[in-house]
């Protein structure tokens, strides 16, 4: 059963799909639509429509609205904009959208690391900073700061691993780390000496078997028919099958999309789908 919030979101999305464009395009086109309606009203008042007013419409395209087209929103970019502007996240945390995936890949959250002192663990976090260090032998290593919604931790990449990963260590991306928990006596906290590190997108792509998108009423089914293809298309060409599970008053059905619609399940895709459908209606199967 849909909660009140979910029902409200479904109604909003269904209305967007009536126009076959996304919400951002509708909002950007409001001023243009108001001006067009005002001009049409003025034309009607002065009789400019009278000559053709009684004639039936023969060209549907003549009445198609001209939109100010805006690309599908990227919730992760929105959150980063909040952080860049205000210094903190307001509407959520980037890692919140991928916590279901992270839970299947990790041992614990960052706040629990002190309970695993001396043990090897797997953790995941948003990369906040990279501090590069030159060793006495002249080799490069790095100390990364990772964050989840429970805390932060510094992780140490020694030379060989750092040289391999250096090109991919982009801030504000999510990484999965395996390593040994040690005491950081200087900061009175735990730290991790890294044994392996991988970007969440790469880790998920190697593990994900399917991407399941659910629709629990007719409005959601119609919304997916219109809105899903342009969201999936930029991520097609991967190995993860997409399955649609539908339910309405008639019954239930499961549809697996063809191989041409197999995707690479990147964070950006998952975030866009959850923004479109709701968090609980998008699940990555492992």
Secondary structure, 3 states (H helix, E strand, C coil): CCCHHHHHHHHHHHHHHHCCCCHHHHHHCHHHHHHHHHHHHHHHHCCCCHHHHCCCCCCHHHHCCCCCCCCCCCHHHHHHHHHHHHCCCCCCCHHHHHHHHHHHHCCCCHHHHHHHCCCEEEEEEEEEEEEEEECCCCCEEEEEEEEECCEEEEEEECHHHHHHHHHHCCCCCEEEEEEEEEEECCCCEEEEEEEEEEEHHHHHHHHCCEEEEEECCHHHHHHHHHHHHHHHHCCEEEEEEEEEEEECCCCEEEEECCHHHCECCCHHHHHHHHHHHCHHHEEEEC
